[in-house]
């Protein structure tokens, strides 16, 4: 299990009130009992935790904790490049 997935599982457990042992990383957000408002709140918590911006449509391509972890990994990997590009452009 990746560090991001493990971290997201802990965050989901805390934010969503689901015991981590009961959290299926591959279950859809709907199957986990999240309604649209809960999902938005969870996405904001993830963005705050990782200091990233998550495109909702991209997150809904694989609407699971595991899918979100993969997206977060992609965003984090791209973040230094974006910061570097901004520094070069300045």
Residue pairs with C-beta under 8 A, 6 or more apart in sequence:
2 69
2 73
4 69
4 72
4 73
4 76
5 25
5 65
5 66
5 69
7 49
8 46
8 65
8 68
8 69
8 72
9 20
9 23
9 25
9 65
10 20
11 45
11 46
11 49
12 18
12 20
12 23
12 32
12 42
12 65
13 19
13 20
13 23
15 41
15 42
15 45
16 32
16 33
16 34
16 38
16 42
18 32
18 33
23 32
23 65
24 31
24 32
25 64
25 65
25 66
25 69
26 64
26 65
26 66
27 64
27 65
28 63
28 64
29 39
29 42
29 63
29 64
30 63
32 65
34 42
43 54
43 56
43 59
46 52
46 54
46 68
46 72
47 53
47 54
50 72
50 75
50 76
52 72
52 75
52 76
52 79
53 75
54 68
54 71
54 72
54 75
58 71
59 67
59 68
59 71
61 67
62 68
62 70
62 71
